[in-house]
């Protein structure tokens, strides 16, 4: 389990209203405890083979929860732009297939309803359509990258 999966699990638990979740797999254990205000503590213990074992005191140290970074506009100039965000969790593809060109790139003019990318979730490919017309100013995500719900994907100048 990588850090991104752990972050997604922490977000899910804090939104679900559960007070404690324990997950044990073959090579690690994770416990997430929450309070009404949010995540209180997360303990992540990964077991290592005996040949690589650390001293007893360092073997089961809790990992501090990571706080997701919120994307905010860098300057007041960005306030005139509209952000296209991911409506689902999955893997973003900027091309309809590996041998085709990207849907949009910086400088592309788009209209409402144009497909800007595809997000694969549970083996289903979902076309993500633009809800605004304008010009692509910035692309936040690389091809074949995992994306989270509500993660910024593109910055559009609607003028």
C-alpha positions as a Markdown table, in Angstrom:
| # | Residue | x | y | z |
|---|---|---|---|---|
| 1 | Unk | 0.0 | 0.0 | 0.0 |
| 2 | Unk | 1.5 | 3.3 | -1.0 |
| 3 | Unk | 1.1 | 6.7 | 0.6 |
| 4 | Unk | -1.6 | 7.9 | -1.9 |
| 5 | Unk | -3.7 | 4.9 | -1.0 |
| 6 | Unk | -3.3 | 5.6 | 2.7 |
| 7 | Unk | -4.3 | 9.2 | 2.2 |
| 8 | Unk | -7.4 | 8.2 | 0.3 |
| 9 | Unk | -8.2 | 5.7 | 3.1 |
| 10 | Unk | -7.8 | 8.5 | 5.7 |
| 11 | Unk | -10.1 | 10.8 | 3.7 |
| 12 | Unk | -12.7 | 8.1 | 3.3 |
| 13 | Unk | -12.7 | 7.2 | 7.0 |
| 14 | Unk | -13.0 | 10.8 | 8.1 |
| 15 | Unk | -16.0 | 11.4 | 5.8 |
| 16 | Unk | -17.7 | 8.1 | 6.7 |
| 17 | Unk | -18.2 | 9.0 | 10.4 |
| 18 | Unk | -16.5 | 5.9 | 11.6 |
| 19 | Unk | -14.6 | 6.3 | 14.9 |
| 20 | Unk | -12.0 | 3.6 | 14.3 |
| 21 | Unk | -10.8 | 1.5 | 11.4 |
| 22 | Unk | -8.2 | -1.3 | 11.6 |
| 23 | Unk | -6.8 | -2.9 | 8.4 |
| 24 | Unk | -4.5 | -5.8 | 8.5 |
| 25 | Unk | -2.9 | -7.4 | 5.5 |
| 26 | Unk | 0.0 | -9.9 | 5.1 |
| 27 | Unk | 2.8 | -7.3 | 5.3 |
| 28 | Unk | 1.3 | -4.3 | 7.3 |
| 29 | Unk | -1.2 | -3.1 | 9.8 |
| 30 | Unk | -2.9 | 0.3 | 9.8 |
| 31 | Unk | -5.3 | 1.8 | 12.4 |
| 32 | Unk | -7.2 | 5.1 | 11.8 |
| 33 | Unk | -9.0 | 6.7 | 14.7 |
| 34 | Unk | -11.2 | 9.7 | 14.2 |
| 35 | Unk | -13.0 | 12.4 | 16.3 |
| 36 | Unk | -15.9 | 14.5 | 15.2 |
| 37 | Unk | -13.4 | 17.1 | 14.0 |
| 38 | Unk | -11.6 | 14.7 | 11.7 |
| 39 | Unk | -8.7 | 12.3 | 11.8 |
| 40 | Unk | -7.1 | 12.1 | 15.3 |
| 41 | Unk | -4.3 | 9.6 | 14.8 |
| 42 | Unk | -3.1 | 7.1 | 12.2 |
| 43 | Unk | -0.7 | 4.2 | 13.0 |
| 44 | Unk | 1.0 | 2.4 | 10.2 |
| 45 | Unk | 3.1 | -0.6 | 11.0 |
| 46 | Unk | 4.9 | -2.4 | 8.2 |
| 47 | Unk | 6.5 | -5.7 | 9.0 |
| 48 | Unk | 9.9 | -6.4 | 7.5 |
| 49 | Unk | 11.8 | -9.7 | 7.0 |
| 50 | Unk | 14.0 | -10.7 | 9.9 |
| 51 | Unk | 17.1 | -10.2 | 7.9 |
| 52 | Unk | 16.2 | -6.5 | 7.5 |
| 53 | Unk | 14.7 | -6.0 | 10.9 |
| 54 | Unk | 15.3 | -2.7 | 12.7 |
| 55 | Unk | 16.0 | -2.4 | 16.4 |
| 56 | Unk | 13.0 | -3.3 | 18.6 |
| 57 | Unk | 12.3 | 0.3 | 19.5 |
| 58 | Unk | 12.2 | 1.5 | 15.9 |
| 59 | Unk | 10.3 | -1.4 | 14.4 |
| 60 | Unk | 6.8 | -0.2 | 15.1 |
| 61 | Unk | 6.8 | 3.5 | 15.1 |
| 62 | Unk | 3.6 | 5.2 | 14.1 |
| 63 | Unk | 3.6 | 7.3 | 10.9 |
| 64 | Unk | 2.1 | 10.8 | 11.3 |
| 65 | Unk | -0.9 | 11.4 | 9.1 |
| 66 | Unk | -0.2 | 13.5 | 6.0 |
| 67 | Unk | -2.4 | 16.4 | 5.2 |
| 68 | Unk | -3.4 | 16.7 | 1.6 |
| 69 | Unk | -2.3 | 19.9 | -0.1 |
| 70 | Unk | -5.1 | 22.1 | -1.2 |
| 71 | Unk | -4.6 | 23.7 | -4.6 |
| 72 | Unk | -5.3 | 27.4 | -4.4 |
| 73 | Unk | -4.8 | 30.1 | -7.0 |
| 74 | Unk | -1.2 | 31.5 | -7.0 |
| 75 | Unk | -2.3 | 35.1 | -7.7 |
| 76 | Unk | -5.4 | 37.2 | -8.2 |
| 77 | Unk | -4.9 | 36.8 | -11.9 |
| 78 | Unk | -6.0 | 33.1 | -11.6 |
| 79 | Unk | -9.4 | 34.1 | -10.2 |
| 80 | Unk | -10.7 | 34.8 | -13.7 |
| 81 | Unk | -9.9 | 31.2 | -14.7 |
| 82 | Unk | -12.2 | 28.2 | -14.2 |
| 83 | Unk | -10.8 | 24.9 | -12.9 |
| 84 | Unk | -12.0 | 21.6 | -14.4 |
| 85 | Unk | -11.9 | 19.1 | -11.6 |
| 86 | Unk | -12.0 | 15.3 | -11.5 |
| 87 | Unk | -15.6 | 14.0 | -10.8 |
| 88 | Unk | -14.3 | 10.5 | -9.8 |
| 89 | Unk | -11.3 | 8.6 | -8.5 |
| 90 | Unk | -9.3 | 6.7 | -11.1 |
| 91 | Unk | -6.5 | 6.9 | -13.6 |
| 92 | Unk | -6.5 | 9.9 | -16.0 |
| 93 | Unk | -5.6 | 9.4 | -19.7 |
| 94 | Unk | -5.1 | 12.5 | -21.8 |
| 95 | Unk | -5.4 | 10.4 | -25.1 |
| 96 | Unk | -8.3 | 8.3 | -26.3 |
| 97 | Unk | -5.7 | 5.5 | -27.1 |
| 98 | Unk | -1.9 | 5.3 | -27.0 |
| 99 | Unk | -1.5 | 5.9 | -30.7 |
| 100 | Unk | -3.8 | 9.0 | -30.8 |
| 101 | Unk | -3.0 | 12.6 | -30.0 |
| 102 | Unk | -4.0 | 14.2 | -26.6 |
| 103 | Unk | -7.6 | 15.5 | -26.3 |
| 104 | Unk | -6.4 | 19.0 | -25.2 |
| 105 | Unk | -3.2 | 20.8 | -24.4 |
| 106 | Unk | -2.2 | 24.2 | -23.3 |
| 107 | Unk | -3.5 | 26.7 | -25.8 |
| 108 | Unk | -6.3 | 24.5 | -27.1 |
| 109 | Unk | -9.7 | 26.1 | -27.5 |
| 110 | Unk | -12.6 | 24.0 | -26.1 |
| 111 | Unk | -16.4 | 24.3 | -26.1 |
| 112 | Unk | -18.9 | 23.1 | -23.6 |
| 113 | Unk | -19.3 | 19.4 | -24.0 |
| 114 | Unk | -15.9 | 18.7 | -25.5 |
| 115 | Unk | -14.0 | 15.7 | -24.1 |
| 116 | Unk | -10.9 | 16.9 | -22.3 |
| 117 | Unk | -9.7 | 13.5 | -20.9 |
| 118 | Unk | -10.7 | 10.0 | -20.0 |
| 119 | Unk | -10.7 | 8.6 | -16.4 |
| 120 | Unk | -10.5 | 4.9 | -15.9 |
| 121 | Unk | -12.3 | 3.6 | -12.8 |
| 122 | Unk | -12.9 | -0.1 | -12.2 |
| 123 | Unk | -12.0 | -1.0 | -15.8 |
| 124 | Unk | -14.6 | 1.5 | -17.1 |
| 125 | Unk | -13.4 | 4.5 | -19.2 |
| 126 | Unk | -15.3 | 7.6 | -18.4 |
| 127 | Unk | -15.1 | 10.6 | -20.8 |
| 128 | Unk | -14.7 | 13.8 | -19.0 |
| 129 | Unk | -16.5 | 16.7 | -20.8 |
| 130 | Unk | -15.9 | 20.4 | -20.3 |
| 131 | Unk | -18.7 | 22.3 | -18.7 |
| 132 | Unk | -17.3 | 25.6 | -19.9 |
| 133 | Unk | -16.0 | 27.1 | -23.2 |
| 134 | Unk | -12.6 | 28.7 | -23.3 |
| 135 | Unk | -8.9 | 28.2 | -23.7 |
| 136 | Unk | -6.8 | 25.7 | -21.8 |
| 137 | Unk | -4.3 | 27.7 | -19.7 |
| 138 | Unk | -2.7 | 24.9 | -17.6 |
| 139 | Unk | -2.7 | 21.1 | -17.4 |
| 140 | Unk | -2.3 | 19.9 | -13.8 |
| 141 | Unk | -2.1 | 16.1 | -14.4 |
| 142 | Unk | 0.2 | 14.0 | -16.5 |
| 143 | Unk | -1.0 | 11.1 | -18.7 |
| 144 | Unk | -1.6 | 7.8 | -16.9 |
| 145 | Unk | -1.6 | 9.5 | -13.5 |
| 146 | Unk | -3.9 | 8.5 | -10.6 |
| 147 | Unk | -6.4 | 11.3 | -9.7 |
| 148 | Unk | -8.7 | 11.8 | -6.7 |
| 149 | Unk | -12.2 | 13.1 | -6.5 |
| 150 | Unk | -12.3 | 16.9 | -6.9 |
| 151 | Unk | -8.7 | 17.1 | -7.9 |
| 152 | Unk | -7.9 | 20.0 | -10.4 |
| 153 | Unk | -7.2 | 18.7 | -13.9 |
| 154 | Unk | -7.2 | 21.8 | -16.2 |
| 155 | Unk | -7.3 | 25.5 | -15.8 |
| 156 | Unk | -9.5 | 27.2 | -18.4 |
| 157 | Unk | -9.7 | 30.9 | -19.5 |
| 158 | Unk | -13.4 | 31.4 | -20.3 |
| 159 | Unk | -12.9 | 34.8 | -22.0 |
